[in-house]
């Protein structure tokens, strides 16, 4: 499950999952949902992404910024993610397709993940939360 939350001129995103990996994958979907409807993105091409950071919060920022970079340089959108985190190294595959303006109707271009409202934690119900604010 993913969701957005209000934050001044930018937009907050949250990913939730049974595992930290799933929460990060859902945060990726929330990032895409800032741009377009996630269900409009076909998983045609696989792009490997790898990043690391000293802690979970900075790893979330690195992950989302890697996605923003791949979206911008490849002119692609991603709608499906397989994320594997070991220690503080993330190895993922993002599936997506080139942007089709007519079909995807992109709303904004995200600039990057920020440190605002940054949180990665196991919740009392044992699910994982991964959230931050995107600069758009």
C-alpha positions in Angstrom: 0.0 0.0 0.0 1.2 3.5 -0.8 -0.2 7.0 -0.1 0.5 10.7 -0.4 0.3 13.2 2.4 0.0 17.0 2.3 3.2 19.1 2.6 3.2 22.8 1.6 4.3 23.1 -2.0 5.9 19.6 -2.1 4.3 16.2 -1.7 4.8 13.6 1.0 4.9 9.9 0.0 4.5 6.8 2.1 5.2 3.2 1.4 3.9 0.5 3.7 4.5 -3.2 3.6 4.9 -6.4 5.6 8.7 -6.1 5.1 11.1 -3.2 4.8 11.7 -4.4 1.2 7.9 -4.1 0.4 7.7 -0.7 2.1 10.5 0.6 -0.1 8.9 -0.9 -3.2 5.6 0.8 -2.3 7.5 4.1 -1.8 8.7 3.7 -5.4 5.1 3.2 -6.5 4.1 6.3 -4.6 6.8 8.3 -6.4 5.4 7.2 -9.7 1.9 8.1 -8.6 3.0 11.7 -8.1 3.6 11.7 -11.9 0.9 9.5 -13.3 -1.6 6.8 -12.5 0.6 3.8 -11.6 -1.7 1.3 -13.4 -1.1 3.1 -16.7 2.6 2.1 -16.6 3.3 -1.2 -18.3 6.2 -3.3 -17.0 8.0 -3.6 -20.4 11.6 -2.9 -19.5 13.6 -3.9 -16.5 16.2 -1.6 -15.0 18.5 -2.7 -12.3 19.2 -0.2 -9.5 21.7 -0.5 -6.7 22.5 1.9 -3.9 23.7 2.0 -0.3 23.7 4.3 2.7 24.7 4.2 6.3 21.1 3.8 7.6 17.6 3.0 6.5 16.4 6.6 6.2 19.3 7.7 4.0 18.9 4.5 2.0 15.3 5.5 1.3 16.5 8.9 0.0 19.2 7.2 -2.1 16.6 4.7 -3.5 14.1 7.4 -4.5 16.7 9.7 -5.9 18.1 6.8 -8.0 14.5 6.3 -9.3 14.2 10.0 -10.1 17.5 9.8 -11.9 16.5 6.8 -14.0 13.1 8.3 -14.8 14.8 11.5 -16.0 17.7 10.1 -17.9 15.9 7.2 -19.5 12.6 9.2 -19.9 10.8 6.3 -18.4 8.1 5.7 -15.7 8.2 2.7 -13.4 5.2 0.9 -12.0 6.6 -2.4 -10.6 9.5 -2.9 -8.2 11.4 -5.8 -6.7 13.5 -4.5 -3.8 16.0 -6.5 -1.8 17.8 -4.9 1.2 20.7 -6.5 3.0 22.3 -4.4 5.7 22.1 -1.0 4.2 22.6 -2.0 0.5 19.6 -2.0 -1.8 19.5 -4.1 -5.0 16.3 -3.6 -7.0 14.7 -4.1 -10.4 12.3 -1.4 -11.6 10.0 -2.3 -14.5 8.4 0.3 -16.6 8.3 1.9 -20.0 9.2 5.1 -21.9 6.9 8.0 -21.1 3.9 8.3 -23.5 2.6 11.8 -22.8 -0.8 11.1 -24.3 -1.3 7.9 -22.3 0.5 8.7 -19.0 -0.5 12.4 -18.9 2.4 13.3 -16.5 1.5 15.8 -13.9 4.8 16.9 -12.5 8.5 15.9 -12.7 9.9 15.1 -9.3 13.2 16.7 -8.5 14.2 14.5 -5.6 13.6 13.0 -2.2 14.3 15.3 0.8 15.1 14.8 4.5 11.8 16.3 5.5 9.5 13.9 7.4 12.0 11.2 6.6 11.1 8.0 8.5 11.7 4.3 8.0 10.4 2.2 10.9 8.6 -0.9 12.0 5.1 0.1 13.2 3.4 -1.3 16.3 1.3 -3.6 14.0 4.6 -5.1 12.8 4.3 -3.5 9.3 7.0 -1.3 7.8 6.7 2.4 7.0 9.0 4.3 4.5 8.1 7.9 4.1 9.6 11.3 3.0 8.7 14.4 1.2 9.5 14.8 -2.5 10.6 18.1 -4.0 8.5 18.6 -7.1 
